[in-house]
Amino acid sequence: AAAPPAGVPPCVNLFYPGSLRPVDLDWIMYTDNSSFSTRQQVLSGFVSGNLARGKSDPIRVAIGSEVRREDADDNPDPITAAGLSGGSQRDSTDGGFTVAELFAEMRAPIAANLPLIQSLALELGARESNVNVGGKGNALTYRAGIEWRIARDLRARAAYATAFRSPNINELFLGKGRSYVAVADGCGNLTTASDATVRANCAAQGVPLGMIPAFSFESPAAIGGNQTLDPETAGTWSAAIDITPPALRGFRLSLDWFNINVRHPIGITSVATIYNECYARSNPLFCGLVTRDPVNGQLVEVLTTYVNQSFIRTSGVDITLDQRLSLSTDHDVRITALATYLGSYRDQALPSSAVRSHVGYLEPAGGGFPRWRGLLTTGYDMKLAGHPLDLSGTVRYIGELKSWRLRDAPTALNAVPRVPAYAYYDFSLGYDTRSVSITAGLLNAFDKQAPYYTGAPDTNTDVETYDTVGRRLFVRLQRNF
């Protein structure tokens, strides 16, 4: 076909191989001139030393300060900013903040050489943070802990600490970007049999009964920064015990218990939550986040900005086991096992929302929360031509998980509601001389494919939990000068 007159778009067939002419490509391709930059300036310093003599060791202290300036900007190409590119539309981002901090730490021995107390030490720390974002970035955080060596082969630790996190640049200043999420219109296909509250709230937004939504299974959503965010705060408890029995040379076992309570965590309010709060709970704040066509009631946009949510609470145990066996002067076998038992993980998006437990579930966003997760690495170390050579194999274990739909939509059709425990196998070989080190390895050696489950996002699996790349080889070479 002849080329169209100048200024007239050509008619193209994107689905027929070889059908695109140079004039067609000139119309549908462009050079993206987006730019992005980040800048960080840091000025820090500290002094440390021994303050006085303690029961067994000196009382050690450290005092310091840090001032940090962070800036970032993202300037999309005009075609992207206008929503005419092949990707999502987004506005520009430009912002920054300054952090000034003072900190002090101390470790003081308080007892030694007593029955059941080989040594006992107190650890204290405090940090004053000032962030110039909306006048809300000031906080004093602290830590108090104790380390108790009961015997040479048995040590216990415990601590309580507070934490503070100011919003980052994206959470504060992110330019609005638009996409589509797999959540149906909360006012779609209403009938006289629909919930009366939902019908009334939808009618208030101009949605007629029986409206067929323009977007059948998704909603147009926009996300942007929020400069009214408050900082996150947290309180954490931890306790641990380390065992290194002399009878088992090279053996170490550590059990670390944690309990974390995050208050006002920063997150994105989901489209589903916005619909529920607006239409089922009649919350005007969330109804204001939904924009509709005033003529026909069709969705125009749902604003899913960053907000301070209610809380996140989690607890569990980290387990570490090390064993090293010396076969001869130049030959060793090592075994390392790392495991996490997740006892609980609960959160609440809003004070009016239900508290959700995530342990054992694959979530539509945020990945999976298996009860058990672990790594087991076995290695063999030897000397070759006087330099170390090591061969190792690792098993990555992910416990059984269920689709979130079994919790949130148990009466719906769930064809594949569960994923059994998964294991991936990796192998590596490394050789290190004084000047060169080389490592080669095989990841996901048996090419185990990521599982499908009902309720998975558009990828049909969970890319945050499972390996979606498959078997792959890597080689790493390092030259020391």
N, C-alpha and C positions, 0 to 999 in steps of 0.2 A: 504494500500500500504506500501511496505517496505521503511524504511528510506533511503535516498540517501547516497552515499559514502561520507566520510568526505571531507569537502571543496566544495561540490557541492550543490548549492541552491536547496531546495525542490520546487516542484510544488504545489502551494496552491490554494484553492478555498475560497476566502474571503466571498462569498455570500451564502454559504451553511452552515446552523447552525450545529455546532458540528463537522465540518470537519477538524479543526485545531488540529494537534498533538503537543505534547511538542517540537518535533524537528522543526516543522514549526514555533512555537512561538519563539524558540531560534534564528531563522534567522531574524524575522521581529521586534523583541523587543530588546531594549537596555536600559541601565541606563544612563540617561542624567546627565552629570557632568558640566553643565553650572554654572557660578557664576556671581553675580552682587553685587556691593557695591556702596554706596554713603557716602560721608564724608563732614561735614560742621564744620568749626571752626569760632567762632565769638568773637570779642573783641569790646565792645561798652561802651560808657559812655556819660553822659550829666549833665549839671547843669541848674537849672531853678530858677527863683525868680522874685521879683518885682524890676523893674529898677527905677521907679519914680511914683509920684502920677499923675493920669490923671484927666480928667474932672469929672468923677464919681468913677471910680475904678482905681486900680494901673495899670501901664504899665507893662505887664508881658513879660518876655523873656525866651527863652531856647536855649542853644548852646550845640552841641554835636558832636560826631564822632563815626564812626563804621568801623572796618576792618573785612572783611569776606573772607574766603577761601573756595571754593567749588571744590570737585573732585568727579568723578564717573567713573566706569569702568564696562564693560559687556563683559564677556568672554564665548562665546557659546561653547557648546560641539563640539569636532572635527567633529562629524557626522553632526550636524546642520550646522557648518561652511562650510562643503563640499556640502551642499544641498541634503543630503541623508536621512534626517529625514522626518517625516510626515508633518512638518510645513514649513515655509518659510526659505530660506537660509539667513544667516546674518553673517557679519564680526564682529570682536571685536570692541569695543568702549573704548577709554581711553582718558581722558582730564580733564582740570580744569582751574580755573582762580581765581584771587584775586580782590576784590573790596575794595576801600578805599573811605570813604565819610565824608564830613563835612557838618553840617547843622545848621541853625539858624532860629528861629521863634519869632515873636513878635505880641502881641495884645495890641493895644493902644486905649483907649476911647478918642474920639475927640469932643463929644458934649453930653449934657444930660439936661433933664428937660426944654425943649423948646417946643413951639407949634409943634405938630406932630412929635416930637423927644423925646421920653422918654429916649432913649440912642442910641448912634451911635459909632461904634467901627471899627477901621481899623485893618486888619489882614495881616501880611506879612510873607513870608517864602522863604528861598533859600537853595539849596543843591548843592554842588560840588561833582561830582562822577568821580572816576578814575578806569577804569577796564583794566587790563593788557592783553587785547586780541587784537593783531595786531595793537596796538597804536591808535585804533579808539574808545576806550571806555571812552572818556573824555567828560563831559557835565556839564553845569550849568543850573539847572532848578529852577523855582521860582513860587510863588503864591502870588496873591494880591486879597484880598477880603474885603467886607464890610458887617457889620451886623447892621441892622437898626430896632430897636424896636419902632414902630410907637405909639403903645399903649400897655397896659398890655396884651391884647388879640390878638395883631396883630404884627407879626415880618416878616421882609424881609431880604433876603440874596442874595449876588451876588459875583461872583469870576471869575478870569481868572487864569489859571495855565498851565504851560508847563510840559511835562513828557518825560522820557528817559528810554529806556529798551535795555540793551545790550543782544546779543544773549546768549541763555543758552547752556549747555553742549551738549545736543542732536543736537541742530541746528548747532553747530560748529564742533563737533567731532564724530557724529554718524557714526558707521561703516556701510558700504553699505549693505543693505538688499534687497532681491528680492521677488517680488510677481507678481500678475496679476491683471490688472484693466479692467473694463468693457468698453473699448473703442476700436473700430475696427481699424485695420491698416490704417493709412492715405493714403497708396498707394495701398490698396487692390482693386482688380477687376477693374482696369483702362481700359478704352476703348478709341477709337479715339474721342468719343463724350465728354470725360471728359475735365475739364478745362485745357487750354493749359499750364498755369503756373504750375499747380499741376503736369501735365504730365512731364514737363521739369525738375522740381525739383526731382521728383521720379526717372526719368531716370538717373539723375546725381548721384543717390545713387545705381544705378545698378538694378532698378526694371523694369522688362519688362511689356509691355501691357498685360492685361489679367491674371496677376499673381494671383493665388488663394492663399490667405494668409494662412499660417499654423495655425494661431490663428484666427478663424472666427469672434468672437465677443469680443476679449480681446487682450491686449497687455502685453508682459513681461516688467515689469518696475522695476527699482532699485531706491532706495532713500538712500541718505547719507548726512553727514554733510558738511558744507561749511565754511571754516575758513577765507574767504574773505568778510563775511557779514558785513554790517554796522549796527549800532544800529537803533532801531526805535525811532522816536521822535513824539511828539504830542502837540497840543494846545487844551485846553478845556475851554469852556464858560459854566457857570451854573448860574441859578437864581432860587430863591425859595421864597415861602410865606407860613407862618404858621398861622393858625387861631384857636384860642381857646376861643370861646365866653363864657362869664360868664353865660349867660342865659341857655346854654346847658352844665350842669356840666358833666365832664368826656368826653367831645367831643373834638377832634382835627382833623384838616384837613391840609394836606401839599401838595403843588403842587411844584414839582421840574423839571425845564426845563434844558436840557443838549444839548450841541452841541460839538461834538468831531471830530477832524481832525487828523488822524494818518498818518504820512509821513514815507515812506519806510518800511511799515509793513513787517515782516518776514513771509513768507509762502512757500508753495510747489507749484511749477509750474505744472499744471496738464498735463497729456499726451495729452489731446485734445488741450490745448493751444500750446504745443510744435509742434504738427502736423500742426496746423493752421499757426503758425509763420514760420515754415520751408517751408511747401509745398505751402501755399497760398500767403505768404508774402515774401518768398525768403530770410529769415533771416538766415545767415550762423551760427550765434551763436547757434540757436536752432537746426539747421540741425546737428551740431556737437554733440548734445545730443542723436542722434538716431544712433544705431549701427546695421548694416545689414550684412548678409552673402554675401561676395563678389562674390560668384558663382551664386546664384539664387535670391538674393535680399530679401530673407526672413528676418523678424525681428529677431534680437538677443536680443536687450535690448534698453529700453528708460530710460535715466537717469533723474529722477525727483528730483533734489536736492533742498535744501532750497535756496531761493533767496530773495532779497529785492524787494518787489512789489511797485507799484506806490503810492496808497493811499487808505485809508478807511475813509469815512465820514458818520457820523450818528447823528441824532438828535431826540428828543422826549420828553415826559413828564412822570415822575413817580408820581403817585397819592397814597397818604396814608390817610386812614380815620379810626379813632379809636373812639369807643363809649363804655363807661362803665356805666352800670346802677346798682345802689345799691338798691336791693329789701328789704334788712334788714341788720342787723349787720353782719351776716355770710353768706349772699347769694347775689351774684353778677352775672350779665349777661354782657358779653363783645362781641363786634363785631369789627373785624379788616378786612379792605378791602385794598388790595394792587393791583394796576393795573399799567401797562406800555402801553402808547400809542407810537408806533414807527412811527415817522413822516417820516423819511427817513433813508436808509442804502444803500450807494453806494460804490462801490470799482472799482479799475482798476488794473489789474494784471501787465500790462506793459504800458509804455507811448504810445505804438502803438496799444494797445488793446482797445476795446470798454469799455465804462463806463457802469457798470451793476447796476441795481436797484434790491434789494433783497426783499423789503417789500412785504409781501403777498405771498411769494414763498417758497416751499420746495426745497432745493438745493440738488444736488447729494452728496455733502460733506459740512458739516458745519451746518446741521440742518435746521429748519424752522424759518421764520421771520414773525410771525403774526403781523398784525396791532395792535391787542389788545391781551394782556395776563394778567391774574390776579389770585389772591388768595382771597377767602372769608372765614374767620374763625369765627365761632360763638361758644362761650363757656359759660358754667355755672359753677361758682365756689361756693363752700360751705365748711363748716367745719363738719368733722366727727370725733367724739371723740377728738375734739380740734385741729385736724390737717386738712390741706387743701386737698380737693378732687375736681378735675376738670374734666368735661366732655366737649369735643369739637368735632366739625365737620368742615371739610375743603372742599371747592370746588376749584379744580384746573381747570382754564379755559384757553383754547387755541383757538384763533380766527381762522376763515376760512383761508385755505391755498390752493394754486394752485401748480401743478407740474411745475417744471422748464422747462419742454418741451413745455408748452404753450408760453413761451417767446423765447426759443432757437430753437425749432423745431415745429412751429405752424401748418405746413402742414402735419406733421406725424400723424399716427394713435394714438390718445390719448383716450383710452377707458374709463379710470377713471381719468380725468384730475384735479379733485378738491376733497378736503377733507373738509366737513362742520366743523363748530365749535365743539370742543370737550370739555367734562367736566368729571373730575374724582372726586370721593367722598371718603374722608378718615374720619375715626372716631378714637378717642382715649379716654382713661380713665386713670387718674393719681392720685396717692395718695402719700403724702409726710409726713413722720414723721421726727423727728430730726435725727434719725439714719438710716432710710431706706426710699428710694423712689422707687416706682414701677410704670411703665407705660405700658399699653397694648393698642394695636391699630389694626385697620383693614385698610389697604391701598387698593385703587381701589376696594371699597367694593362691587360694582355691577359687578365686573369682566369684565369691558369694554375692548374689544380687540383692538389692534392697527389697524389702517386702511390700506388697500391696495390702492395704486394709481399708475398710469402709470408713469414710469420714476424712480420708487423707486430702490434703490440698491438691492443687492442679497438677503437682508432680506425681500423684498417686502413691507417694510414700512420704516419710519425714526426713528431709535432707539434713536436719540438725542432729538427728540421732543415728541414722544409718549411712553406710558407705554407698554412694551412688556412682562412684567412678569405676569400680571394679579393679581387677588385677592391674598392677602397675609397677614398673621397675624404676629405681632411682640410683644415681651415682653422684657422690659428693666428693670433690677434691679440694683440699686446703693446702696452700703453700705458705710455710712460715719463713719469714725473712729476719 
